[in-house]
Amino acid sequence: MSGETQRDSEEDDSDDTDSESNGASSVTTFFNRLISGFLGNWSCLRNVHNMLNIPTQSFPAPSSQQRVAPAGQSGRNKVALKPGHSLMDWIRFSKSGKDLTGLRGRLIDVTQEELQKHNRRDDCWTCIRGMVYNVTPYMDYHPGGEEELMKAAGIDGTDLFDQVHRWVNYESMLKECLVGRMAVKPTTAVKAIIPPPPLTSLAPPVSVAPPADKDSRPRYDWFQTDVTVHLVVYAKRKIPSSGCTIVDLEAGILRLEVLLGKMSYMIHLRLAEEVDESVAVHTAFSVGKIQVTIRKQGKRKWTSLGQPLEFHNTFLRKKDRALHYRDCVLVSKTEVNHNTYVFRLQFPRGTVRHVPVGKHVYLKALIQDTEVVRPYTPVDESLVAASQHSSQESDLYLMIKVYPDGVLTPHLSNLHIGDHISVSGPEGTFSLRPLREVAYLYLLAAGTGFTPMARLIRLAVQDSDTIRKTKLLFFNRREEDILWRCQLDELAANNERFQVEYVLSEPCESWTGRKGRVDESMLKDFLNRPDGSKCYMCVCGPTAFTELTIGLLKQQGFSEEELHAFQG
């Protein structure tokens, strides 16, 4: 999944049942977690970039990728950091006033030849999107180790960097390491975004790498009554019932995004007249039609829908879209166990966001004057919620483990009812398509790696006609760490299609269930592949757990197409 474990990483535990994990997969090769909380405040560098005449560009970069490891690809290579070299230690060190560039505050133009000279462990420069940074001081603070950073030593590291989480924002993290800009920008440094041509309200969509069949591109139309305006999107394909429409209406600006697999169709307009900031969305899933209804403030007849804004009527790869945040209000916080809570967040009036199963969102907060971002996978209000549709159907439920020494979770824990937190739209590339013909679904979760599994369980037992059996193997340290145990046990007792088993690495003497850690014999005993039946495995937990489990599953003959790793 793209989905995810709460491993947006605060302080990571080595035990395979406990780490800040709750949902967001990761493709990582370089800068793995350089930035595990990456920190981004573009405004901090805006003046410097303007001074250097660097063109404004959207972030994340158009070529950046999801933190997703499909079909069990390997996760990051973490190393043990020295004491005093955590993320917060780096923040403090970078703000200490020390010269981290070696240039005594000067900013220079860097030639290709000069960049190539700085390719050693004790003298390491790299270029990211046309800007050159001296990353030497960061070597000992990088959770991925110096080997990963050295892959970009003395070269343009943009493509390597873009293989990491697209939520990562490096400008704030490395602003004190900024050497200057490339005298001649590498071809990969700035990937131009071609603005759409002048558009009428009904112009054909602009596409970047669209599907081969041009007729498959979505289109839109609109109509009005005396009191309402209706925007209709024709997706030209069936729409997943899990939801794929994001609507934001604020101060007369409408932003509508329709997620269609790996593609994203967007409407972005300054509406022609004043409207109430509330919207209603109706979706005809089988025919692929979405209708958004907005109430006018007056009964005037509109001559146009509005003025097109950036990326209006475009059809792009989802990974090429910049993250879009809205402020949510904390409306409740419910204790799950001794260190984990379900946070219920309410989107503002005018926002409708449904997070599809297997997707995650990002939370963003300003901590010690630094912007910190973390991914989390939503859960439902309960394991088997009564209904998907309620008066607060856009409310978001996030199950989050609080780490006392973490970066973001202590801040979240200290929020009061009514406080605000910034939340992105849904992200990730997990697809339900492989489950369409699956008869046996196996879920292996460790700690808060359970969170992406929660909605998968509900989908399998309530909404799927093909999945005959869903089995969860749930790893934790101690009995009191098991999340939603009562609900899991109740579901297993009342539904023969669901089965759960718990594994404890630090059990008490009275524990009669499975003990230890994931190994070959345990998986052989748990898994069953009836002849002729299709199986699918989802794994989520700390990196070491996920990589070991995926490896063991492959040894038992399961193919990449039958595996999905939610990695953090």
Backbone hydrogen bonds, N-H to C=O, Kabsch-Sander energy under -0.5 kcal/mol:
donor,donor_aa,acceptor,acceptor_aa,energy
2,S,358,G,-0.9
5,T,3,G,-0.5
5,T,22,N,-0.6
6,Q,22,N,-0.8
8,D,6,Q,-1.9
9,S,20,E,-1.4
12,D,10,E,-0.7
18,D,15,D,-1.4
21,S,19,S,-2.1
25,S,2,S,-1.6
25,S,3,G,-1.3
27,V,66,Q,-0.6
28,T,26,S,-0.7
28,T,74,S,-0.5
30,F,160,L,-0.6
34,L,31,F,-2.7
35,I,33,R,-6.3
36,S,33,R,-2.7
38,F,35,I,-2.1
40,G,371,E,-0.8
44,C,41,N,-2.0
45,L,42,W,-1.4
46,R,42,W,-0.9
47,N,43,S,-0.6
49,H,45,L,-3.2
50,N,46,R,-2.7
51,M,47,N,-2.4
52,L,48,V,-2.0
53,N,50,N,-1.3
54,I,49,H,-3.0
64,S,61,A,-2.0
65,Q,162,D,-1.9
65,Q,164,V,-0.8
68,V,66,Q,-2.0
69,A,1,M,-0.6
69,A,565,A,-0.7
72,G,69,A,-1.0
73,Q,70,P,-1.0
78,K,76,R,-0.9
79,V,143,P,-2.7
85,H,82,K,-1.2
90,W,86,S,-2.1
91,I,87,L,-2.1
92,R,88,M,-2.3
93,F,89,D,-2.6
94,S,90,W,-3.1
95,K,91,I,-1.1
96,S,93,F,-1.6
100,L,98,K,-1.0
106,R,103,L,-1.6
108,I,179,V,-2.2
110,V,108,I,-0.5
110,V,181,R,-3.4
111,T,109,D,-0.6
115,L,111,T,-2.4
116,Q,112,Q,-1.9
117,K,113,E,-0.8
117,K,114,E,-0.7
118,H,114,E,-0.7
118,H,115,L,-1.2
119,N,117,K,-1.3
120,R,123,D,-1.9
123,D,120,R,-1.4
125,W,118,H,-2.2
125,W,123,D,-0.6
126,T,133,Y,-2.2
127,C,155,I,-1.9
128,I,131,M,-3.0
131,M,128,I,-1.8
132,V,180,G,-3.1
133,Y,126,T,-3.0
134,N,177,C,-2.7
135,V,124,C,-1.7
135,V,133,Y,-0.9
136,T,124,C,-0.9
138,Y,135,V,-0.9
139,M,135,V,-0.7
139,M,136,T,-1.4
141,Y,138,Y,-1.7
142,H,138,Y,-0.9
142,H,139,M,-1.1
145,G,142,H,-2.2
148,E,145,G,-0.5
149,L,145,G,-1.1
150,M,146,E,-2.7
151,K,147,E,-0.7
151,K,148,E,-0.7
152,A,149,L,-1.7
153,A,150,M,-1.4
154,G,118,H,-0.6
154,G,125,W,-3.3
155,I,152,A,-1.5
157,G,127,C,-2.3
157,G,155,I,-0.8
161,F,157,G,-3.0
162,D,158,T,-2.5
163,Q,160,L,-1.3
164,V,161,F,-1.9
166,R,65,Q,-0.8
168,V,165,H,-1.6
172,S,39,L,-0.5
173,M,39,L,-0.9
173,M,169,N,-0.6
174,L,170,Y,-2.6
175,K,172,S,-0.8
177,C,174,L,-1.9
178,L,175,K,-0.9
179,V,132,V,-2.9
180,G,132,V,-1.3
181,R,108,I,-1.2
182,M,130,G,-2.4
183,A,110,V,-2.9
189,A,186,P,-1.6
190,V,186,P,-0.7
191,K,189,A,-0.5
192,A,190,V,-0.8
194,I,192,A,-0.7
203,A,200,T,-1.6
206,V,313,N,-2.3
208,V,315,F,-1.8
214,K,212,A,-1.0
216,S,213,D,-2.1
217,R,214,K,-1.7
219,R,234,Y,-1.5
221,D,232,V,-2.2
223,F,230,H,-2.1
225,T,228,T,-2.6
229,V,294,I,-2.9
230,H,223,F,-3.1
231,L,292,V,-2.8
232,V,221,D,-2.9
233,V,290,I,-3.1
234,Y,219,R,-2.9
235,A,233,V,-0.7
235,A,288,G,-2.9
236,K,288,G,-0.6
239,I,285,F,-2.5
243,G,240,P,-1.7
246,I,257,E,-2.7
247,V,352,V,-2.8
248,D,255,R,-2.5
249,L,350,G,-1.9
250,E,248,D,-0.5
250,E,253,I,-2.1
253,I,250,E,-2.1
254,L,252,G,-0.6
254,L,269,L,-2.8
255,R,248,D,-2.7
255,R,253,I,-0.5
256,L,267,I,-3.1
257,E,246,I,-2.7
258,V,265,Y,-3.0
259,L,244,C,-3.1
259,L,257,E,-0.5
260,L,258,V,-0.6
260,L,263,M,-2.6
263,M,260,L,-2.1
264,S,316,L,-3.2
265,Y,258,V,-2.5
266,M,314,T,-2.4
267,I,256,L,-2.9
269,L,254,L,-2.4
270,R,307,Q,-2.6
271,L,252,G,-2.5
271,L,269,L,-0.8
272,A,305,L,-1.9
276,D,295,R,-2.6
278,S,276,D,-2.1
280,A,293,T,-1.8
282,H,291,Q,-2.6
284,A,289,K,-3.2
285,F,283,T,-1.0
287,V,284,A,-0.5
288,G,284,A,-1.4
289,K,284,A,-1.7
290,I,233,V,-2.4
291,Q,282,H,-3.1
292,V,231,L,-3.1
293,T,280,A,-2.9
293,T,291,Q,-0.5
294,I,229,V,-2.7
295,R,278,S,-0.6
296,K,227,V,-2.7
297,Q,274,E,-1.8
307,Q,270,R,-2.6
309,L,268,H,-2.6
312,H,309,L,-2.0
313,N,266,M,-1.3
314,T,266,M,-0.9
314,T,311,F,-1.0
315,F,206,V,-2.7
316,L,264,S,-2.4
318,K,262,K,-3.3
320,D,317,R,-1.8
321,R,318,K,-1.8
326,R,423,V,-2.2
328,C,421,I,-3.1
329,V,346,Q,-2.4
330,L,419,D,-2.6
331,V,329,V,-0.6
331,V,344,R,-2.6
332,S,344,R,-1.1
334,T,342,V,-2.5
336,V,340,T,-3.1
337,N,340,T,-1.6
341,Y,400,I,-2.3
342,V,334,T,-2.9
343,F,341,Y,-0.6
343,F,398,L,-3.1
344,R,332,S,-2.6
344,R,342,V,-0.5
345,L,343,F,-0.6
345,L,396,L,-3.1
346,Q,329,V,-2.7
351,T,348,P,-1.8
352,V,247,V,-2.7
354,H,245,T,-0.9
355,V,353,R,-0.5
359,K,356,P,-2.0
360,H,427,E,-2.3
361,V,376,Y,-2.7
363,L,374,R,-3.1
364,K,422,S,-2.1
365,A,372,V,-2.2
367,I,365,A,-0.7
367,I,370,T,-3.3
370,T,367,I,-1.4
372,V,365,A,-3.2
372,V,370,T,-0.5
374,R,363,L,-2.2
376,Y,361,V,-2.8
377,T,22,N,-3.4
379,V,397,Y,-2.7
385,A,382,S,-0.7
390,S,388,Q,-0.6
393,E,390,S,-1.4
395,D,392,Q,-2.3
396,L,345,L,-3.1
397,Y,379,V,-0.6
398,L,343,F,-2.4
398,L,396,L,-0.5
399,M,377,T,-0.6
400,I,341,Y,-2.9
400,I,398,L,-0.7
402,V,339,N,-3.1
403,Y,401,K,-0.6
406,G,403,Y,-2.3
411,H,408,L,-0.6
412,L,408,L,-2.1
413,S,409,T,-2.7
414,N,410,P,-1.5
415,L,412,L,-1.4
418,G,330,L,-2.9
419,D,416,H,-2.6
421,I,328,C,-1.9
422,S,364,K,-1.4
423,V,326,R,-2.7
424,S,362,Y,-2.3
425,G,324,H,-0.9
427,E,360,H,-2.8
435,L,432,L,-1.7
436,R,433,R,-1.7
438,V,435,L,-0.9
439,A,534,K,-2.4
440,Y,534,K,-1.9
441,L,469,K,-2.7
442,Y,440,Y,-0.5
442,Y,536,Y,-2.9
443,L,471,K,-3.2
444,L,538,C,-2.9
445,A,443,L,-0.5
445,A,473,L,-2.1
446,A,540,C,-2.0
447,G,475,F,-2.6
449,G,446,A,-2.2
450,F,447,G,-1.4
451,T,448,T,-1.6
453,M,450,F,-0.9
454,A,450,F,-1.3
454,A,451,T,-0.5
455,R,451,T,-0.7
456,L,452,P,-0.8
457,I,453,M,-2.7
458,R,454,A,-1.7
459,L,455,R,-2.4
460,A,456,L,-2.5
461,V,457,I,-2.4
462,Q,458,R,-2.3
463,D,458,R,-0.6
463,D,459,L,-1.5
464,S,459,L,-1.0
468,R,439,A,-1.9
468,R,466,T,-0.7
469,K,439,A,-1.9
470,T,497,R,-3.0
471,K,441,L,-2.5
472,L,499,Q,-2.7
473,L,443,L,-2.9
474,F,472,L,-0.6
474,F,501,E,-2.9
475,F,445,A,-3.2
475,F,473,L,-0.6
476,N,503,V,-2.8
481,D,478,R,-1.5
482,I,479,E,-1.3
485,R,482,I,-0.7
488,L,484,W,-2.5
489,D,485,R,-2.9
490,E,486,C,-2.3
491,L,487,Q,-2.4
492,A,488,L,-2.4
493,A,489,D,-2.1
494,N,490,E,-1.7
495,N,491,L,-1.5
498,F,495,N,-1.8
499,Q,470,T,-2.3
501,E,472,L,-2.6
503,V,474,F,-2.6
504,L,514,R,-1.8
505,S,476,N,-1.9
506,E,477,R,-2.7
511,W,508,C,-1.5
514,R,502,Y,-1.0
516,G,504,L,-2.2
523,L,519,D,-2.0
524,K,520,E,-2.4
525,D,521,S,-1.9
526,F,522,M,-1.8
527,L,523,L,-2.9
533,S,530,P,-2.1
536,Y,440,Y,-1.9
537,M,562,E,-3.0
538,C,442,Y,-2.5
539,V,564,H,-2.5
540,C,444,L,-2.2
541,G,566,F,-0.9
546,T,542,P,-2.7
547,E,543,T,-2.9
548,L,544,A,-2.1
549,T,545,F,-2.7
550,I,546,T,-2.7
551,G,547,E,-2.1
552,L,548,L,-2.3
553,L,549,T,-2.4
554,K,550,I,-2.2
555,Q,551,G,-1.9
556,Q,552,L,-1.2
557,G,554,K,-1.7
558,F,553,L,-2.0
562,E,559,S,-1.5
563,L,560,E,-1.5
564,H,537,M,-1.6
565,A,69,A,-1.0
566,F,539,V,-3.5
566,F,564,H,-0.6
567,Q,565,A,-0.8
